Amino acid sequence: MIPTASQKSSLYAYSESNRIEEKQARQPQNTMKSTHVVKKGDSFWSLSQAYDVSVQSLAKWNGLAPSDTLRLGQKLVIWQKNTDNNAVIKKIRYTVRNGDSLFAIALKFNVTLDEIKQWNQPMGKYLQPKQVLTLYVNVNETSQN
């Protein structure tokens, strides 16, 4: 008996990390992506409560089982529902300019400092000109400054 592949061959060419990245990139409809870096004391349950998502969804989005152990420093993708029905969320890459601050960028794009830090982990202590930040912006609400 010779075993045969149950999936298309291109799926087997990926490493485990590539498969997880691909799974984490699949965006459910009307959601916004955030990233969480696992800290001491985090569990699927505590994260599901903090982000108002189910344990099963959290595990599925990250290619894990709910019974898997989280590792310190592990990056988890969390898809949260858009509560604004008129929201049009776009992922943008913003290049930091001289004189920019996190506060000014947050105001300009109508996001919070915590969200910017969450989307750009690990983030250095200081912003540097030409540093590229990933932002998830509601294009209907951005400031035109």
Order of alpha helices (4+ residues) and beta strands (2+ residues): alpha-alpha-beta-alpha-alpha-beta-beta-alpha-alpha-beta
